[in-house]
């Protein structure tokens, strides 16, 4: 056990001192802080434009003479299209529109401008719509009704519990942000930790240090020490992110506001994040150790590991579909499938309540996969760790394991 602890301590300390590991650990909170600071600087330096834009109109129907001030856009009346055209050419106005005599029957409005455009800019289009609707309803309905006609919907979705009470955990686009970010960081952390494992084993095989190690420790001690040492370092990385997240979210919501104010991350999410990192890392550590044992060099091992790391990242490619249809059978299967389980579950937690049986089954399958992977990896390491030269094929590996 002392030898296992020595290997654990060596791998843990060596990983913590890696420049890439330190940068990866602290760059994420640092970028978030810089982003919040940059928002403050930009929002303080850039003030909303108060320039008034003139838009002309020709009223051939009559009655459109009120509500000519629409935010930063001022509606300027002209007696004829010729006058409006002259104002457009002299750039007194940015454009003009004509209200035809049969407008009430057709709703047709012709807009004239010097620029090539399919439709007017959104601000101009909104100003014209508000101007027309307000004048059409003026004197016929109260002003509050006119305001509702212009903006009839201010929808707020409120989640309730099964008892009908308002749930303390409300949804919102902001709640999709943290699971998405954590999914990406989870993948990066697992991939970096696994790559360190492959690189370390490859380097030890290339410089024949592995022969010295195996003369002093058993395969089991070497395997457990390396996996747990690198896993503990990766866990430190995840814990730093988890601890810094509430502070950063509070700072961002008070500074930026908007949809971030609706963001509520339950403690269970942080717990699951740590649990799935541990399980996901152990699974990929088993795979990486087996790859490192059969690969003659670290470079070749990294190339082979891509076959397994790409499926783990695949759920991020379909993040939009997961958020829109989080309970689709496809995502339920990927939640249970061990390689894709960590990322898929994180993504689904942002948009739905994942059933407890799915989380439980997912964790159980991961545990069984880790246990089976440990037994299989131990046999592969015993068989191939001291072999050099060409990497064995899949058929040869299966034959040797059967014979062993």
TAGIVEN-V147354 format. One record per residue. BURIAL is # if it has 24 or more other C-alpha atoms within 12 Angstrom, else .. Layout:
[[BURIAL] [BURIAL]]
This chain:
[[.] [.] [.] [#] [.] [.] [#] [#] [#] [#] [#] [#] [#] [#] [#] [#] [.] [.] [.] [.] [#] [.] [.] [#] [#] [.] [.] [#] [#] [.] [.] [.] [.] [.] [.] [#] [.] [.] [.] [.] [.] [.] [.] [.] [.] [.] [.] [.] [.] [.] [.] [.] [#] [#] [#] [#] [#] [#] [#] [.] [.] [.] [.] [#] [.] [.] [#] [#] [.] [#] [.] [.] [#] [#] [#] [#] [#] [#] [.] [.] [#] [.] [.] [#] [#] [.] [#] [#] [.] [.] [.] [.] [#] [#] [#] [#] [#] [#] [#] [.] [.] [.] [.] [.] [.] [.] [.] [.] [#] [.] [#] [#] [#] [.] [.] [.] [.] [.] [.] [#] [.] [.] [.] [#] [.] [.] [#] [#] [#] [#] [#] [#] [#] [#] [#] [#] [#] [.] [.] [.] [.] [.] [.] [.] [.] [.] [.] [.] [.] [.] [.] [.] [.] [.] [.] [.] [.] [.] [.] [.] [.] [.] [.] [.] [.] [.] [.] [.] [#] [#] [#] [#] [.] [#] [#] [#] [#] [#] [#] [#] [#] [#] [#] [#] [#] [#] [#] [#] [#] [#] [#] [#] [#] [#] [#] [#] [#] [#] [#] [#] [#] [#] [#] [#] [#] [#] [.] [.] [.] [#] [.] [.] [#] [.] [.] [.] [.] [.] [#] [#] [#] [#] [#] [#] [#] [#] [#] [#] [#] [#] [#] [#] [#] [#] [#] [#] [#] [#] [#] [#] [#] [#] [.] [.] [#] [.] [.] [#] [#] [.] [#] [#] [.] [.] [.] [.] [.] [.] [.] [#] [.] [#] [#] [#] [#] [.] [.] [.] [#] [#] [.] [#] [#] [#] [#] [#] [#] [#] [#] [#] [#] [#] [#] [#] [#] [#] [#] [#] [#] [#] [#] [#] [#] [#] [#] [#] [#] [#] [.] [#] [#] [#] [.] [#] [#] [.] [.] [#] [#] [.] [#] [#] [#] [#] [#] [#] [.] [.] [#] [.] [.] [#] [#] [.] [.] [#] [#] [.] [.] [.] [#] [#] [.] [#] [#] [#] [#] [#] [#] [#] [#] [#] [#] [#] [#] [#] [#] [#] [#] [#] [#] [#] [#] [#] [.] [.] [.] [#] [#] [.] [.] [#] [#] [.] [#] [#] [#] [.] [#] [#] [.] [.] [#] [#] [.] [#] [#] [#] [#] [#] [#] [#] [#] [#] [#] [#] [#] [.] [.] [.] [#] [.] [.] [.] [.] [.] [#] [.] [.] [.] [.] [.] [.] [.]]
